[in-house]
Amino acid sequence: MNTHQKPWIKHLWFTFMQMSDVNKRAFAAIWTGLTAVLSLIPPGEAGKFSIFHVQGIDKVGHGLFYLVMAFLWCLAMQSKGRSGVVVLIFCVSFGILMEFLQFYLFYGRQFEISDMIANAVGVVSGIVLYKTNIN
């Protein structure tokens, strides 16, 4: 871990690193489930979560959720030595699947390429964050 990081980040990192592999995977799966629920709720309900009314701000939310998801899955898969490519493929595919499900399962939800791009940028950012912070 970089020495210039804030103490709370070090504490958070240490806490995650001390978790068992099962708990890391459970935490990653819960975050992935939360991401799925928020991706698939009806459009009227989704608007209730908007605290900023700025054009395109939802892309920041997409990126952040997928950044955290990729980071958590990297931690969860660390002991298996699969913390890069497998996480990239899984998380990006998951984001694409969510967009297709929004389009085909929910009236009023839209399939957006820009959401998939934001998701992918978040995934890559999460993997880079993980890779730059491992011992």
SULNOR-V60269 format. One record per backbone hydrogen bond with DSSP energy under -0.5 kcal/mol. CO is the residue of the C=O (numbers start at 1). NH is the residue of the N-H. E is the energy in kcal/mol with one decimal. If there is no record, write none. Layout:
BEGIN
co=(CO	CO)
nh=(NH	NH)
e=(E	E)
END
This chain:
BEGIN
co=(2	6	6	7	8	9	10	11	12	13	14	15	16	20	21	22	23	24	25	26	27	28	29	30	31	32	33	34	35	36	37	42	42	43	45	46	47	49	52	54	56	56	57	57	58	59	60	61	62	63	64	65	66	67	68	69	70	71	72	73	74	75	77	77	77	78	84	85	86	87	88	89	90	91	92	93	94	95	96	97	98	99	100	101	101	102	105	106	110	112	113	114	115	116	117	118	119	120	121	122	123	124	125	126	127	128	129	130	130)
nh=(5	9	10	11	12	13	14	15	16	17	18	19	19	24	25	26	27	28	29	30	31	32	33	34	35	36	37	38	39	40	41	45	46	47	48	49	50	51	54	57	59	60	60	61	62	63	64	65	66	67	68	69	70	71	72	73	74	75	76	77	78	78	80	81	82	81	88	89	90	91	92	93	94	95	96	97	98	99	100	101	102	103	104	105	106	106	107	109	112	116	117	118	119	120	121	122	123	124	125	126	127	128	129	130	131	132	133	133	134)
e=(-0.9	-0.7	-1.8	-2.5	-2.5	-2.9	-2.9	-2.6	-2.5	-2.5	-1.5	-0.7	-0.9	-2.3	-2.5	-2.4	-2.7	-2.4	-2.6	-2.6	-2.3	-2.3	-2.6	-2.6	-2.4	-2.3	-2.7	-2.6	-1.8	-1.8	-1.1	-0.6	-2.1	-1.6	-1.1	-1.5	-1.2	-0.7	-0.5	-2.1	-1.6	-0.7	-0.6	-1.5	-2.5	-2.7	-2.6	-2.5	-2.3	-2.1	-2.4	-2.2	-2.5	-2.4	-2.8	-2.4	-2.3	-2.1	-2.5	-2.1	-0.6	-0.8	-1.1	-0.5	-1.6	-1.5	-2.4	-2.8	-2.8	-2.8	-2.2	-2.2	-2.5	-2.1	-2.1	-2.7	-2.3	-1.6	-2.1	-2.8	-2.3	-1.9	-2.7	-2.6	-0.5	-1.2	-0.5	-1.4	-0.6	-1.5	-2.3	-2.3	-2.7	-2.5	-2.7	-2.2	-2.5	-2.7	-2.4	-2.5	-2.3	-2.6	-2.7	-2.2	-3.0	-2.3	-0.7	-1.2	-1.0)
END
